[in-house]
Amino acid sequence: MPSYALYYYDGCPYCQRVLGALPNIKVDVEKRNTMRNPDFRKELIQGGGRSTVPCLRIEENGQVRWMYESLDIISYLQKL
Ligand SMILES: N[C@@H](CCC(=O)N[C@@H](CS)C(=O)NCC(=O)O)C(=O)O
């Protein structure tokens, strides 16, 4: 089963756009606030290469992908 985690913080309008779309998608997305939890910020930088939010971490068949663009994230999640 794939797993999904959204790195975000409250003051980011692009994050709000993604968060607003979550109620209408079929999969569970774990929310990881990078301002409240420095460990999440660290893993975002280490895994994805930069601290920019929103970023969707997709783990599937042992492979991890990091998707950074809010509109890409929304359209990806809506197709699942
Ligand atoms: N094009 C991006 C814009 C994302 C963006 O500008 N995020 C800002 C917060 S609103 C950010 O993370 N800035 C801090 C950083 O890059 O570390 C999207 O739509 O996802």
PDB file of the backbone (N, CA, C, O) and the ligand in Angstrom, with CONECT records:
HET    LIG  A 101      20
ATOM      1  N   MET A   1       0.850  -1.219   0.000  1.00  0.00           N
ATOM      2  CA  MET A   1       0.000   0.000   0.000  1.00  0.00           C
ATOM      3  C   MET A   1       0.874   1.254   0.000  1.00  0.00           C
ATOM      4  O   MET A   1       1.764   1.379   0.841  1.00  0.00           O
ATOM      5  N   PRO A   2       0.640   2.171  -0.914  1.00  0.00           N
ATOM      6  CA  PRO A   2       1.396   3.423  -0.894  1.00  0.00           C
ATOM      7  C   PRO A   2       1.041   4.247   0.341  1.00  0.00           C
ATOM      8  O   PRO A   2      -0.049   4.106   0.895  1.00  0.00           O
ATOM      9  N   SER A   3       1.955   5.100   0.766  1.00  0.00           N
ATOM     10  CA  SER A   3       1.613   6.021   1.851  1.00  0.00           C
ATOM     11  C   SER A   3       1.974   7.442   1.440  1.00  0.00           C
ATOM     12  O   SER A   3       2.889   7.681   0.653  1.00  0.00           O
ATOM     13  N   TYR A   4       1.217   8.369   2.005  1.00  0.00           N
ATOM     14  CA  TYR A   4       1.327   9.768   1.590  1.00  0.00           C
ATOM     15  C   TYR A   4       1.481  10.664   2.817  1.00  0.00           C
ATOM     16  O   TYR A   4       0.785  10.487   3.817  1.00  0.00           O
ATOM     17  N   ALA A   5       2.401  11.629   2.732  1.00  0.00           N
ATOM     18  CA  ALA A   5       2.551  12.601   3.816  1.00  0.00           C
ATOM     19  C   ALA A   5       2.725  13.990   3.201  1.00  0.00           C
ATOM     20  O   ALA A   5       3.496  14.180   2.260  1.00  0.00           O
ATOM     21  N   LEU A   6       1.993  14.948   3.753  1.00  0.00           N
ATOM     22  CA  LEU A   6       2.063  16.320   3.254  1.00  0.00           C
ATOM     23  C   LEU A   6       2.849  17.185   4.247  1.00  0.00           C
ATOM     24  O   LEU A   6       2.457  17.331   5.405  1.00  0.00           O
ATOM     25  N   TYR A   7       3.946  17.745   3.780  1.00  0.00           N
ATOM     26  CA  TYR A   7       4.721  18.700   4.569  1.00  0.00           C
ATOM     27  C   TYR A   7       4.138  20.081   4.288  1.00  0.00           C
ATOM     28  O   TYR A   7       3.945  20.459   3.133  1.00  0.00           O
ATOM     29  N   TYR A   8       3.862  20.826   5.349  1.00  0.00           N
ATOM     30  CA  TYR A   8       3.156  22.099   5.194  1.00  0.00           C
ATOM     31  C   TYR A   8       3.397  22.950   6.426  1.00  0.00           C
ATOM     32  O   TYR A   8       3.945  22.482   7.424  1.00  0.00           O
ATOM     33  N   TYR A   9       2.972  24.229   6.344  1.00  0.00           N
ATOM     34  CA  TYR A   9       2.779  24.992   7.574  1.00  0.00           C
ATOM     35  C   TYR A   9       1.598  25.934   7.405  1.00  0.00           C
ATOM     36  O   TYR A   9       1.169  26.213   6.286  1.00  0.00           O
ATOM     37  N   ASP A  10       1.076  26.425   8.531  1.00  0.00           N
ATOM     38  CA  ASP A  10      -0.209  27.122   8.510  1.00  0.00           C
ATOM     39  C   ASP A  10      -0.191  28.412   7.695  1.00  0.00           C
ATOM     40  O   ASP A  10      -1.163  28.704   6.998  1.00  0.00           O
ATOM     41  N   GLY A  11       0.887  29.189   7.764  1.00  0.00           N
ATOM     42  CA  GLY A  11       0.911  30.499   7.115  1.00  0.00           C
ATOM     43  C   GLY A  11       1.166  30.461   5.621  1.00  0.00           C
ATOM     44  O   GLY A  11       1.308  31.515   5.001  1.00  0.00           O
ATOM     45  N   CYS A  12       1.229  29.300   5.034  1.00  0.00           N
ATOM     46  CA  CYS A  12       1.566  29.179   3.612  1.00  0.00           C
ATOM     47  C   CYS A  12       0.299  29.011   2.772  1.00  0.00           C
ATOM     48  O   CYS A  12      -0.407  28.011   2.907  1.00  0.00           O
ATOM     49  N   PRO A  13       0.007  29.998   1.895  1.00  0.00           N
ATOM     50  CA  PRO A  13      -1.233  29.925   1.107  1.00  0.00           C
ATOM     51  C   PRO A  13      -1.277  28.747   0.140  1.00  0.00           C
ATOM     52  O   PRO A  13      -2.351  28.211  -0.134  1.00  0.00           O
ATOM     53  N   TYR A  14      -0.120  28.340  -0.379  1.00  0.00           N
ATOM     54  CA  TYR A  14      -0.097  27.181  -1.290  1.00  0.00           C
ATOM     55  C   TYR A  14      -0.444  25.908  -0.528  1.00  0.00           C
ATOM     56  O   TYR A  14      -1.085  25.001  -1.059  1.00  0.00           O
ATOM     57  N   CYS A  15      -0.009  25.861   0.725  1.00  0.00           N
ATOM     58  CA  CYS A  15      -0.358  24.711   1.574  1.00  0.00           C
ATOM     59  C   CYS A  15      -1.859  24.698   1.846  1.00  0.00           C
ATOM     60  O   CYS A  15      -2.490  23.642   1.839  1.00  0.00           O
ATOM     61  N   GLN A  16      -2.420  25.873   2.083  1.00  0.00           N
ATOM     62  CA  GLN A  16      -3.857  25.942   2.371  1.00  0.00           C
ATOM     63  C   GLN A  16      -4.652  25.428   1.180  1.00  0.00           C
ATOM     64  O   GLN A  16      -5.686  24.778   1.336  1.00  0.00           O
ATOM     65  N   ARG A  17      -4.147  25.733  -0.019  1.00  0.00           N
ATOM     66  CA  ARG A  17      -4.806  25.255  -1.230  1.00  0.00           C
ATOM     67  C   ARG A  17      -4.830  23.720  -1.253  1.00  0.00           C
ATOM     68  O   ARG A  17      -5.850  23.118  -1.588  1.00  0.00           O
ATOM     69  N   VAL A  18      -3.721  23.100  -0.904  1.00  0.00           N
ATOM     70  CA  VAL A  18      -3.666  21.635  -0.887  1.00  0.00           C
ATOM     71  C   VAL A  18      -4.517  21.077   0.257  1.00  0.00           C
ATOM     72  O   VAL A  18      -5.266  20.117   0.076  1.00  0.00           O
ATOM     73  N   LEU A  19      -4.391  21.687   1.425  1.00  0.00           N
ATOM     74  CA  LEU A  19      -5.160  21.206   2.583  1.00  0.00           C
ATOM     75  C   LEU A  19      -6.661  21.267   2.302  1.00  0.00           C
ATOM     76  O   LEU A  19      -7.416  20.388   2.719  1.00  0.00           O
ATOM     77  N   GLY A  20      -7.084  22.315   1.591  1.00  0.00           N
ATOM     78  CA  GLY A  20      -8.497  22.484   1.258  1.00  0.00           C
ATOM     79  C   GLY A  20      -9.005  21.402   0.328  1.00  0.00           C
ATOM     80  O   GLY A  20     -10.201  21.111   0.305  1.00  0.00           O
ATOM     81  N   ALA A  21      -8.099  20.801  -0.445  1.00  0.00           N
ATOM     82  CA  ALA A  21      -8.504  19.751  -1.390  1.00  0.00           C
ATOM     83  C   ALA A  21      -8.554  18.376  -0.727  1.00  0.00           C
ATOM     84  O   ALA A  21      -9.169  17.455  -1.265  1.00  0.00           O
ATOM     85  N   LEU A  22      -7.921  18.228   0.421  1.00  0.00           N
ATOM     86  CA  LEU A  22      -7.801  16.893   1.042  1.00  0.00           C
ATOM     87  C   LEU A  22      -9.133  16.215   1.374  1.00  0.00           C
ATOM     88  O   LEU A  22      -9.254  15.002   1.202  1.00  0.00           O
ATOM     89  N   PRO A  23     -10.143  16.971   1.848  1.00  0.00           N
ATOM     90  CA  PRO A  23     -11.394  16.280   2.190  1.00  0.00           C
ATOM     91  C   PRO A  23     -12.042  15.560   1.005  1.00  0.00           C
ATOM     92  O   PRO A  23     -12.852  14.653   1.198  1.00  0.00           O
ATOM     93  N   ASN A  24     -11.692  15.957  -0.205  1.00  0.00           N
ATOM     94  CA  ASN A  24     -12.342  15.350  -1.379  1.00  0.00           C
ATOM     95  C   ASN A  24     -11.499  14.284  -2.066  1.00  0.00           C
ATOM     96  O   ASN A  24     -11.812  13.869  -3.182  1.00  0.00           O
ATOM     97  N   ILE A  25     -10.441  13.841  -1.413  1.00  0.00           N
ATOM     98  CA  ILE A  25      -9.655  12.787  -2.051  1.00  0.00           C
ATOM     99  C   ILE A  25      -9.831  11.461  -1.298  1.00  0.00           C
ATOM    100  O   ILE A  25     -10.257  11.428  -0.143  1.00  0.00           O
ATOM    101  N   LYS A  26      -9.483  10.360  -2.002  1.00  0.00           N
ATOM    102  CA  LYS A  26      -9.863   9.037  -1.482  1.00  0.00           C
ATOM    103  C   LYS A  26      -8.845   8.431  -0.522  1.00  0.00           C
ATOM    104  O   LYS A  26      -9.174   7.499   0.212  1.00  0.00           O
ATOM    105  N   VAL A  27      -7.614   8.942  -0.514  1.00  0.00           N
ATOM    106  CA  VAL A  27      -6.566   8.306   0.292  1.00  0.00           C
ATOM    107  C   VAL A  27      -6.299   9.107   1.575  1.00  0.00           C
ATOM    108  O   VAL A  27      -6.664  10.277   1.688  1.00  0.00           O
ATOM    109  N   ASP A  28      -5.655   8.440   2.526  1.00  0.00           N
ATOM    110  CA  ASP A  28      -5.243   9.129   3.745  1.00  0.00           C
ATOM    111  C   ASP A  28      -3.928   9.849   3.491  1.00  0.00           C
ATOM    112  O   ASP A  28      -3.011   9.288   2.891  1.00  0.00           O
ATOM    113  N   VAL A  29      -3.840  11.081   3.945  1.00  0.00           N
ATOM    114  CA  VAL A  29      -2.597  11.842   3.819  1.00  0.00           C
ATOM    115  C   VAL A  29      -2.208  12.315   5.221  1.00  0.00           C
ATOM    116  O   VAL A  29      -2.942  13.071   5.858  1.00  0.00           O
ATOM    117  N   GLU A  30      -1.056  11.866   5.686  1.00  0.00           N
ATOM    118  CA  GLU A  30      -0.588  12.306   7.002  1.00  0.00           C
ATOM    119  C   GLU A  30      -0.066  13.737   6.886  1.00  0.00           C
ATOM    120  O   GLU A  30       0.700  14.052   5.975  1.00  0.00           O
ATOM    121  N   LYS A  31      -0.477  14.588   7.800  1.00  0.00           N
ATOM    122  CA  LYS A  31      -0.048  15.989   7.741  1.00  0.00           C
ATOM    123  C   LYS A  31       1.172  16.196   8.641  1.00  0.00           C
ATOM    124  O   LYS A  31       1.160  15.826   9.815  1.00  0.00           O
ATOM    125  N   ARG A  32       2.217  16.790   8.076  1.00  0.00           N
ATOM    126  CA  ARG A  32       3.456  17.006   8.828  1.00  0.00           C
ATOM    127  C   ARG A  32       3.809  18.490   8.812  1.00  0.00           C
ATOM    128  O   ARG A  32       4.326  19.007   7.821  1.00  0.00           O
ATOM    129  N   ASN A  33       3.523  19.167   9.923  1.00  0.00           N
ATOM    130  CA  ASN A  33       3.753  20.608  10.032  1.00  0.00           C
ATOM    131  C   ASN A  33       5.240  20.889  10.308  1.00  0.00           C
ATOM    132  O   ASN A  33       5.767  20.544  11.365  1.00  0.00           O
ATOM    133  N   THR A  34       5.889  21.517   9.339  1.00  0.00           N
ATOM    134  CA  THR A  34       7.343  21.707   9.438  1.00  0.00           C
ATOM    135  C   THR A  34       7.747  22.849  10.363  1.00  0.00           C
ATOM    136  O   THR A  34       8.909  22.959  10.754  1.00  0.00           O
ATOM    137  N   MET A  35       6.772  23.707  10.713  1.00  0.00           N
ATOM    138  CA  MET A  35       7.067  24.799  11.662  1.00  0.00           C
ATOM    139  C   MET A  35       6.975  24.288  13.095  1.00  0.00           C
ATOM    140  O   MET A  35       7.778  24.649  13.955  1.00  0.00           O
ATOM    141  N   ARG A  36       5.971  23.433  13.331  1.00  0.00           N
ATOM    142  CA  ARG A  36       5.769  22.942  14.690  1.00  0.00           C
ATOM    143  C   ARG A  36       6.730  21.825  15.030  1.00  0.00           C
ATOM    144  O   ARG A  36       7.061  21.625  16.199  1.00  0.00           O
ATOM    145  N   ASN A  37       7.183  21.092  14.023  1.00  0.00           N
ATOM    146  CA  ASN A  37       8.050  19.948  14.299  1.00  0.00           C
ATOM    147  C   ASN A  37       9.335  20.038  13.467  1.00  0.00           C
ATOM    148  O   ASN A  37       9.323  19.733  12.274  1.00  0.00           O
ATOM    149  N   PRO A  38      10.426  20.450  14.083  1.00  0.00           N
ATOM    150  CA  PRO A  38      11.689  20.610  13.363  1.00  0.00           C
ATOM    151  C   PRO A  38      12.192  19.307  12.735  1.00  0.00           C
ATOM    152  O   PRO A  38      12.943  19.339  11.760  1.00  0.00           O
ATOM    153  N   ASP A  39      11.782  18.167  13.288  1.00  0.00           N
ATOM    154  CA  ASP A  39      12.183  16.888  12.687  1.00  0.00           C
ATOM    155  C   ASP A  39      11.574  16.732  11.291  1.00  0.00           C
ATOM    156  O   ASP A  39      12.217  16.206  10.382  1.00  0.00           O
ATOM    157  N   PHE A  40      10.333  17.192  11.129  1.00  0.00           N
ATOM    158  CA  PHE A  40       9.688  17.111   9.814  1.00  0.00           C
ATOM    159  C   PHE A  40      10.414  18.010   8.815  1.00  0.00           C
ATOM    160  O   PHE A  40      10.614  17.626   7.662  1.00  0.00           O
ATOM    161  N   ARG A  41      10.807  19.208   9.258  1.00  0.00           N
ATOM    162  CA  ARG A  41      11.530  20.126   8.372  1.00  0.00           C
ATOM    163  C   ARG A  41      12.866  19.493   7.940  1.00  0.00           C
ATOM    164  O   ARG A  41      13.277  19.578   6.783  1.00  0.00           O
ATOM    165  N   LYS A  42      13.516  18.862   8.913  1.00  0.00           N
ATOM    166  CA  LYS A  42      14.805  18.227   8.633  1.00  0.00           C
ATOM    167  C   LYS A  42      14.651  17.084   7.626  1.00  0.00           C
ATOM    168  O   LYS A  42      15.444  16.958   6.692  1.00  0.00           O
ATOM    169  N   GLU A  43      13.635  16.262   7.823  1.00  0.00           N
ATOM    170  CA  GLU A  43      13.477  15.131   6.900  1.00  0.00           C
ATOM    171  C   GLU A  43      13.062  15.600   5.510  1.00  0.00           C
ATOM    172  O   GLU A  43      13.392  14.961   4.511  1.00  0.00           O
ATOM    173  N   LEU A  44      12.330  16.728   5.447  1.00  0.00           N
ATOM    174  CA  LEU A  44      11.966  17.298   4.144  1.00  0.00           C
ATOM    175  C   LEU A  44      13.221  17.766   3.398  1.00  0.00           C
ATOM    176  O   LEU A  44      13.388  17.486   2.211  1.00  0.00           O
ATOM    177  N   ILE A  45      14.086  18.469   4.100  1.00  0.00           N
ATOM    178  CA  ILE A  45      15.316  18.966   3.465  1.00  0.00           C
ATOM    179  C   ILE A  45      16.212  17.798   3.058  1.00  0.00           C
ATOM    180  O   ILE A  45      16.765  17.771   1.958  1.00  0.00           O
ATOM    181  N   GLN A  46      16.342  16.834   3.971  1.00  0.00           N
ATOM    182  CA  GLN A  46      17.232  15.699   3.672  1.00  0.00           C
ATOM    183  C   GLN A  46      16.694  14.821   2.549  1.00  0.00           C
ATOM    184  O   GLN A  46      17.447  14.341   1.701  1.00  0.00           O
ATOM    185  N   GLY A  47      15.378  14.620   2.558  1.00  0.00           N
ATOM    186  CA  GLY A  47      14.792  13.716   1.563  1.00  0.00           C
ATOM    187  C   GLY A  47      14.495  14.394   0.241  1.00  0.00           C
ATOM    188  O   GLY A  47      14.810  13.866  -0.826  1.00  0.00           O
ATOM    189  N   GLY A  48      13.879  15.580   0.320  1.00  0.00           N
ATOM    190  CA  GLY A  48      13.420  16.262  -0.896  1.00  0.00           C
ATOM    191  C   GLY A  48      14.447  17.211  -1.467  1.00  0.00           C
ATOM    192  O   GLY A  48      14.410  17.526  -2.656  1.00  0.00           O
ATOM    193  N   GLY A  49      15.367  17.674  -0.630  1.00  0.00           N
ATOM    194  CA  GLY A  49      16.425  18.556  -1.107  1.00  0.00           C
ATOM    195  C   GLY A  49      16.205  20.022  -0.786  1.00  0.00           C
ATOM    196  O   GLY A  49      17.139  20.816  -0.897  1.00  0.00           O
ATOM    197  N   ARG A  50      14.990  20.408  -0.389  1.00  0.00           N
ATOM    198  CA  ARG A  50      14.754  21.799   0.020  1.00  0.00           C
ATOM    199  C   ARG A  50      13.588  21.876   0.997  1.00  0.00           C
ATOM    200  O   ARG A  50      12.817  20.928   1.147  1.00  0.00           O
ATOM    201  N   SER A  51      13.476  23.034   1.661  1.00  0.00           N
ATOM    202  CA  SER A  51      12.485  23.167   2.736  1.00  0.00           C
ATOM    203  C   SER A  51      11.140  23.690   2.249  1.00  0.00           C
ATOM    204  O   SER A  51      10.216  23.851   3.046  1.00  0.00           O
ATOM    205  N   THR A  52      11.019  23.958   0.948  1.00  0.00           N
ATOM    206  CA  THR A  52       9.790  24.556   0.413  1.00  0.00           C
ATOM    207  C   THR A  52       8.570  23.668   0.678  1.00  0.00           C
ATOM    208  O   THR A  52       8.612  22.449   0.513  1.00  0.00           O
ATOM    209  N   VAL A  53       7.493  24.321   1.092  1.00  0.00           N
ATOM    210  CA  VAL A  53       6.218  23.625   1.276  1.00  0.00           C
ATOM    211  C   VAL A  53       5.190  24.267   0.344  1.00  0.00           C
ATOM    212  O   VAL A  53       5.370  25.427  -0.025  1.00  0.00           O
ATOM    213  N   PRO A  54       4.132  23.578  -0.051  1.00  0.00           N
ATOM    214  CA  PRO A  54       3.841  22.194   0.307  1.00  0.00           C
ATOM    215  C   PRO A  54       4.717  21.209  -0.456  1.00  0.00           C
ATOM    216  O   PRO A  54       5.223  21.494  -1.541  1.00  0.00           O
ATOM    217  N   CYS A  55       4.874  20.041   0.155  1.00  0.00           N
ATOM    218  CA  CYS A  55       5.566  18.945  -0.516  1.00  0.00           C
ATOM    219  C   CYS A  55       4.875  17.645  -0.109  1.00  0.00           C
ATOM    220  O   CYS A  55       4.640  17.388   1.071  1.00  0.00           O
ATOM    221  N   LEU A  56       4.564  16.849  -1.099  1.00  0.00           N
ATOM    222  CA  LEU A  56       3.933  15.550  -0.835  1.00  0.00           C
ATOM    223  C   LEU A  56       4.991  14.447  -0.937  1.00  0.00           C
ATOM    224  O   LEU A  56       5.650  14.291  -1.964  1.00  0.00           O
ATOM    225  N   ARG A  57       5.136  13.691   0.149  1.00  0.00           N
ATOM    226  CA  ARG A  57       6.034  12.527   0.133  1.00  0.00           C
ATOM    227  C   ARG A  57       5.203  11.301  -0.231  1.00  0.00           C
ATOM    228  O   ARG A  57       4.218  10.974   0.431  1.00  0.00           O
ATOM    229  N   ILE A  58       5.626  10.634  -1.298  1.00  0.00           N
ATOM    230  CA  ILE A  58       4.902   9.462  -1.783  1.00  0.00           C
ATOM    231  C   ILE A  58       5.819   8.255  -1.628  1.00  0.00           C
ATOM    232  O   ILE A  58       6.910   8.211  -2.196  1.00  0.00           O
ATOM    233  N   GLU A  59       5.364   7.282  -0.853  1.00  0.00           N
ATOM    234  CA  GLU A  59       6.162   6.061  -0.687  1.00  0.00           C
ATOM    235  C   GLU A  59       5.389   4.895  -1.273  1.00  0.00           C
ATOM    236  O   GLU A  59       4.268   4.597  -0.860  1.00  0.00           O
ATOM    237  N   GLU A  60       6.014   4.240  -2.247  1.00  0.00           N
ATOM    238  CA  GLU A  60       5.316   3.181  -2.964  1.00  0.00           C
ATOM    239  C   GLU A  60       6.326   2.120  -3.384  1.00  0.00           C
ATOM    240  O   GLU A  60       7.343   2.441  -3.999  1.00  0.00           O
ATOM    241  N   ASN A  61       6.060   0.879  -3.062  1.00  0.00           N
ATOM    242  CA  ASN A  61       6.948  -0.243  -3.408  1.00  0.00           C
ATOM    243  C   ASN A  61       8.401   0.019  -3.002  1.00  0.00           C
ATOM    244  O   ASN A  61       9.331  -0.284  -3.750  1.00  0.00           O
ATOM    245  N   GLY A  62       8.577   0.581  -1.821  1.00  0.00           N
ATOM    246  CA  GLY A  62       9.924   0.836  -1.316  1.00  0.00           C
ATOM    247  C   GLY A  62      10.613   2.052  -1.913  1.00  0.00           C
ATOM    248  O   GLY A  62      11.749   2.363  -1.556  1.00  0.00           O
ATOM    249  N   GLN A  63       9.926   2.743  -2.824  1.00  0.00           N
ATOM    250  CA  GLN A  63      10.505   3.941  -3.455  1.00  0.00           C
ATOM    251  C   GLN A  63       9.841   5.184  -2.881  1.00  0.00           C
ATOM    252  O   GLN A  63       8.642   5.187  -2.604  1.00  0.00           O
ATOM    253  N   VAL A  64      10.630   6.241  -2.705  1.00  0.00           N
ATOM    254  CA  VAL A  64      10.085   7.496  -2.179  1.00  0.00           C
ATOM    255  C   VAL A  64      10.234   8.591  -3.224  1.00  0.00           C
ATOM    256  O   VAL A  64      11.293   8.762  -3.828  1.00  0.00           O
ATOM    257  N   ARG A  65       9.141   9.330  -3.421  1.00  0.00           N
ATOM    258  CA  ARG A  65       9.166  10.503  -4.323  1.00  0.00           C
ATOM    259  C   ARG A  65       8.731  11.724  -3.532  1.00  0.00           C
ATOM    260  O   ARG A  65       7.940  11.624  -2.594  1.00  0.00           O
ATOM    261  N   TRP A  66       9.261  12.885  -3.925  1.00  0.00           N
ATOM    262  CA  TRP A  66       8.908  14.140  -3.256  1.00  0.00           C
ATOM    263  C   TRP A  66       8.333  15.076  -4.311  1.00  0.00           C
ATOM    264  O   TRP A  66       9.019  15.445  -5.265  1.00  0.00           O
ATOM    265  N   MET A  67       7.065  15.460  -4.134  1.00  0.00           N
ATOM    266  CA  MET A  67       6.396  16.302  -5.124  1.00  0.00           C
ATOM    267  C   MET A  67       6.164  17.693  -4.521  1.00  0.00           C
ATOM    268  O   MET A  67       5.504  17.826  -3.491  1.00  0.00           O
ATOM    269  N   TYR A  68       6.711  18.724  -5.171  1.00  0.00           N
ATOM    270  CA  TYR A  68       6.737  20.044  -4.544  1.00  0.00           C
ATOM    271  C   TYR A  68       5.665  21.046  -4.996  1.00  0.00           C
ATOM    272  O   TYR A  68       5.337  21.954  -4.232  1.00  0.00           O
ATOM    273  N   GLU A  69       5.121  20.919  -6.174  1.00  0.00           N
ATOM    274  CA  GLU A  69       4.204  21.971  -6.644  1.00  0.00           C
ATOM    275  C   GLU A  69       2.771  21.727  -6.170  1.00  0.00           C
ATOM    276  O   GLU A  69       2.229  20.637  -6.352  1.00  0.00           O
ATOM    277  N   SER A  70       2.154  22.760  -5.552  1.00  0.00           N
ATOM    278  CA  SER A  70       0.811  22.576  -4.996  1.00  0.00           C
ATOM    279  C   SER A  70      -0.187  22.080  -6.040  1.00  0.00           C
ATOM    280  O   SER A  70      -0.989  21.191  -5.751  1.00  0.00           O
ATOM    281  N   LEU A  71      -0.151  22.638  -7.240  1.00  0.00           N
ATOM    282  CA  LEU A  71      -1.136  22.220  -8.254  1.00  0.00           C
ATOM    283  C   LEU A  71      -0.870  20.795  -8.727  1.00  0.00           C
ATOM    284  O   LEU A  71      -1.805  20.047  -9.014  1.00  0.00           O
ATOM    285  N   ASP A  72       0.408  20.419  -8.809  1.00  0.00           N
ATOM    286  CA  ASP A  72       0.755  19.029  -9.155  1.00  0.00           C
ATOM    287  C   ASP A  72       0.249  18.077  -8.070  1.00  0.00           C
ATOM    288  O   ASP A  72      -0.283  17.005  -8.362  1.00  0.00           O
ATOM    289  N   ILE A  73       0.426  18.491  -6.813  1.00  0.00           N
ATOM    290  CA  ILE A  73       0.010  17.648  -5.687  1.00  0.00           C
ATOM    291  C   ILE A  73      -1.503  17.421  -5.730  1.00  0.00           C
ATOM    292  O   ILE A  73      -1.983  16.297  -5.578  1.00  0.00           O
ATOM    293  N   ILE A  74      -2.240  18.514  -5.940  1.00  0.00           N
ATOM    294  CA  ILE A  74      -3.709  18.397  -5.960  1.00  0.00           C
ATOM    295  C   ILE A  74      -4.155  17.499  -7.108  1.00  0.00           C
ATOM    296  O   ILE A  74      -4.984  16.611  -6.910  1.00  0.00           O
ATOM    297  N   SER A  75      -3.621  17.716  -8.295  1.00  0.00           N
ATOM    298  CA  SER A  75      -4.117  16.906  -9.413  1.00  0.00           C
ATOM    299  C   SER A  75      -3.678  15.446  -9.258  1.00  0.00           C
ATOM    300  O   SER A  75      -4.416  14.540  -9.647  1.00  0.00           O
ATOM    301  N   TYR A  76      -2.504  15.209  -8.703  1.00  0.00           N
ATOM    302  CA  TYR A  76      -2.057  13.832  -8.447  1.00  0.00           C
ATOM    303  C   TYR A  76      -3.014  13.128  -7.470  1.00  0.00           C
ATOM    304  O   TYR A  76      -3.457  12.008  -7.722  1.00  0.00           O
ATOM    305  N   LEU A  77      -3.323  13.801  -6.359  1.00  0.00           N
ATOM    306  CA  LEU A  77      -4.171  13.171  -5.338  1.00  0.00           C
ATOM    307  C   LEU A  77      -5.594  12.952  -5.856  1.00  0.00           C
ATOM    308  O   LEU A  77      -6.247  11.968  -5.509  1.00  0.00           O
ATOM    309  N   GLN A  78      -6.061  13.876  -6.683  1.00  0.00           N
ATOM    310  CA  GLN A  78      -7.441  13.746  -7.186  1.00  0.00           C
ATOM    311  C   GLN A  78      -7.581  12.580  -8.150  1.00  0.00           C
ATOM    312  O   GLN A  78      -8.683  12.074  -8.362  1.00  0.00           O
ATOM    313  N   LYS A  79      -6.464  12.150  -8.738  1.00  0.00           N
ATOM    314  CA  LYS A  79      -6.540  11.034  -9.705  1.00  0.00           C
ATOM    315  C   LYS A  79      -6.452   9.673  -9.029  1.00  0.00           C
ATOM    316  O   LYS A  79      -6.675   8.652  -9.679  1.00  0.00           O
ATOM    317  N   LEU A  80      -6.132   9.637  -7.742  1.00  0.00           N
ATOM    318  CA  LEU A  80      -5.946   8.335  -7.062  1.00  0.00           C
ATOM    319  C   LEU A  80      -7.298   7.660  -6.815  1.00  0.00           C
ATOM    320  O   LEU A  80      -7.349   6.564  -6.257  1.00  0.00           O
TER     321      LEU A  80
HETATM  322  N1  LIG A 101       5.190  27.029  -6.443  1.00  0.00           N
HETATM  323  C1  LIG A 101       5.069  26.567  -5.139  1.00  0.00           C
HETATM  324  C2  LIG A 101       5.238  27.716  -4.170  1.00  0.00           C
HETATM  325  C3  LIG A 101       5.550  27.238  -2.814  1.00  0.00           C
HETATM  326  C4  LIG A 101       6.091  28.329  -1.914  1.00  0.00           C
HETATM  327  O1  LIG A 101       6.406  29.452  -2.368  1.00  0.00           O
HETATM  328  N2  LIG A 101       6.190  28.020  -0.615  1.00  0.00           N
HETATM  329  C5  LIG A 101       6.734  28.945   0.364  1.00  0.00           C
HETATM  330  C6  LIG A 101       5.748  29.175   1.515  1.00  0.00           C
HETATM  331  S1  LIG A 101       4.238  29.905   0.977  1.00  0.00           S
HETATM  332  C7  LIG A 101       7.968  28.354   1.023  1.00  0.00           C
HETATM  333  O2  LIG A 101       8.011  27.169   1.330  1.00  0.00           O
HETATM  334  N3  LIG A 101       9.009  29.205   1.284  1.00  0.00           N
HETATM  335  C8  LIG A 101      10.111  28.834   2.139  1.00  0.00           C
HETATM  336  C9  LIG A 101      11.136  27.942   1.517  1.00  0.00           C
HETATM  337  O3  LIG A 101      11.204  27.837   0.281  1.00  0.00           O
HETATM  338  O4  LIG A 101      11.896  27.344   2.283  1.00  0.00           O
HETATM  339  C10 LIG A 101       3.731  25.841  -5.002  1.00  0.00           C
HETATM  340  O5  LIG A 101       2.704  26.318  -5.537  1.00  0.00           O
HETATM  341  O6  LIG A 101       3.731  24.794  -4.379  1.00  0.00           O
CONECT  322  323
CONECT  323  322  324  339
CONECT  324  323  325
CONECT  325  324  326
CONECT  326  325  327  328
CONECT  327  326
CONECT  328  326  329
CONECT  329  328  330  332
CONECT  330  329  331
CONECT  331  330
CONECT  332  329  333  334
CONECT  333  332
CONECT  334  332  335
CONECT  335  334  336
CONECT  336  335  337  338
CONECT  337  336
CONECT  338  336
CONECT  339  323  340  341
CONECT  340  339
CONECT  341  339
END
